[in-house]
Amino acid sequence: MEFKSKNRIYENYNAHALVYEDITVKGLKRWIGYYRAHYLKLLPKNKNSKILDVGCGYGRMLYFLNNEGYRNIYGIDTSQQQVETAIQNGLNYVEHASAFKFLENKKEQYDTIIMIDVLEHIEKTEVLELLDKVYFSLKAGGSIILQLPNALTPFNVFLYQDFTHETAYTRASISQLLSTTGFENIRVFPIVPHIHGPKSLISHLMWKVVWQNLIKLYMLTANGNLMGNIYTSNLIAYAEKM
């Protein structure tokens, strides 16, 4: 999809987001438990670490980082509408910018660069270029954290709910890309439903006991192996610049 076509959709992202989520501060607060369950362990221990949120949207991750005591944080997004919403939500450390241009002159400036639901929007011909820019912008010992739709799940609703999505990833494919870029200590995690109430407990148990095992059985039957053993709708990838 050409950039101009995508840009038309990005500039109307709020209308799309309002269909399935609350983009106010009240909505931001609901994500704290999710990020704490899946991302807190991957963040730098030093609360003064310089962190960039690429594709920050209306500020879900930034709100969480601020709530956890991180103050040296900044976000960029290609949607002016989303950036304006983030500012309305009190997140003034955001900017309307393309990651490709923003990172051009940011050599070794960041301790951590986060991209939640970003890489799937990038065309395959440009993915390595973006990861190269992220690598260039990280300090030695810095880390990249990605959230991506999982190509191996048979229930991949996240890949198809957004028309601007280009591709999904697997543990193998994202590890291949990160390694090619120069990253080391690559780890990939499933995003299992986290427990925050009775309904989520049921979802968690259903995944652990029923769905995960059914998918494993299918993989073994159809392919003869588990194909990476991560089947959740989304996955997290973490890697370091050594």
N, C-alpha and C positions, 0 to 999 in steps of 0.2 A: 504494500500500500504506500503510495507516495506521501511524503511528509505533509503536504498541504491538505490532503484528505484527512489524515490523522489529526492535524491541528484543528480542523473544524470540530471534530469530536471532543478533543481535549478542552476546547474553549467552552463546551457545554457540559462538562463533566458533572457539575453539581446536580443537574437535572437527572442524570443517570444515577448518581449516588443516592439521591433522595428516594429512589425506588426501593432500596433495600437497606439503608442505614441512616442514622441520625448524625448530621454533620455539625451539630452544636457542641458546646463544651460538655453538656450532659452525655452526648454520644461518645466524646473522647474519653470520658472517665470509664466507660464500659470496657474499653480496650486495655486498661491497666493490667487486669488479671491475666489476660491472654499474653501480653508482652512479658510480664513478669515470669510466667510459667515457661515460656519458650526462648526468651532472649536475654534475660538478666545474666544468666551464667556465661554468656558470650561477650558481654560488654567489658571494657577496661575497668579495672578495680579503682584506678585513679579518677576521681570525679572531676578533675580539671582537664581530663583528656579532651582533645579537639576532635569533635565528631561531626561528620557531614551526613545528612539524610538526603539522598538523591531520590527524587520522586516523592517528596514529602506529602503531597496531597494537601488535605486541609489540616494536617498536623497530628495524626494519631501517634506516631512514634516520637515526635518532638515533645508532645505533651507528656508522654510516659517518661522520656529521658529527664525532662525538667522535674517531674514528680519524684524521680529517683535521686535528684540532687546534682545532676549534670548541668553545668551552666555554660560551658564553652561549646555550644551546639549551634548548628545552622542548617537550614533546609532550602532546597531548590526544587522547582517543579516547572514543567512546560505549560501548565494550565494557569493562566492569569486568574481565572475564576477561583480555582482551588487555593491559590496563594492569598487572594483577597479574603477568602473564608478563614484561612489560618490566622490572618492578621486580626480579623473580627473576633476570633476566639482567643485573642490575647497573645498570640505567638508572633512577635514582631521580628524574629530573627529568620525570616524567610525571603526568598527572592524568586522572581519569575525568570528562569534561565534554562537553557539547554545544557545538559551535563557535558556534552561534547565540547562546547565552547567554554563553559565555566571552568573546567578542569585543565584547560590548555596551559595556564601559567601558574598552576598551584603545586609546583614540585615539592614533594616531601613535606606537606603542610598538615596532614591529618593523621591522627592516631587510629581512627576507625571511620570507614565509609560504609553506610548502610543503604541497601537498595531493596525495599520491600515491594514486591509486585512490579518490578521495573523491567527486568531483562526480557521478559516475555513480549514486551512491546517493541523491542529492538529487532530489526531485520537481521537475519543470519550473517549477511555480508558486513554488518557493522558491529556485531557483538564483541569480537576480539579487539576492535579499535577502542570501544568504550572501556573494556576491562584493562587494556593497556594504559588508558588515561587514569583509571582508578589506581593502578599499580604505581604509576608515575607520581601521583598525588599523595600517596601514603608515605609516612616516615618508615624507616627501618624498624621492624618489629610491629608495624601497624597491621590492622586486620580489615578484611572485607566480610560483610554479613549480607547474605542474599536470601530472599524468600521467593520461591518459584512454583508455578503449577507443575505437578508431577505427571509426566507422560505415561507412567506405568499404571496409574489408577484407572479402573474401569468406570469410575464415577467422577470424571473430570469436569465438573460443572464450572470450575473457576476458569478453565481455559476458554470456554465458549460463551461465557456471559458478557464478555467485552469484545467488541468487533475489532479493536485495535491490537488484540493479541496476535502475535506472529507464530509462536511455537511454545511447546512445553519442554521440560527437561527431566532427565533421570539422574540418579546418583552418578552413573558412569559418564554421561555427557557433560554435566557441569564440572565434574572433577577433571575431565579432559581439557576443558576450556581454561580452567583456573591454572592447571599445571602448565599448559602451553604459554600462558601469560607470564609465568614465573613464580606463581604463588606456591607456598609449601604448607605443610601441616593441614592439609585439606580434610575437612570433616563434613559429612552430610547427615542430617537428622530428619526423621519423620515429624510431622506436626499432628500428634495424637490429640483428640478432643480433651481439653483440660477440665478438671472438675471445679465447678464454682457454684454448685447447687444440685438438687435432686435430679433435674432433667439432664444436666450435663454428666452426672454420674452414670445415668442409664446409657447415654451416648458413648461415654468412655468404655463402659463394660461391654456394650454391644460391639464396639470396634475391636477391643482386645480379644474377646471370647469368640465372636461370630464372624464378622466381616473379614478381619485380617486373615483368619485361618481358611476361610472359603477362597480368598484370593490366592493364598499360598497353594492351595490344592489345585486351583485352576492353572497357575503358573507351572507347577510341576507336571501336570497332565499335558498342557499344551506345548511347553517349551523344554521340559526335562530339567529345569533348574529354577531358582527363585528370582532370577533377573534383578538382583540387587537388594531384594528384601525390604524395600520401602514402597508402600502402596497408599499412603495417605494422600488426600487431594492436593496438598501443598507440601513442599519440603524446604528445609533450611540448609544453606551451604555456608561454611565458615572457612576462611583460609588466611594465612599470614604472609606478609612480605618480610623475608629474613635478611 
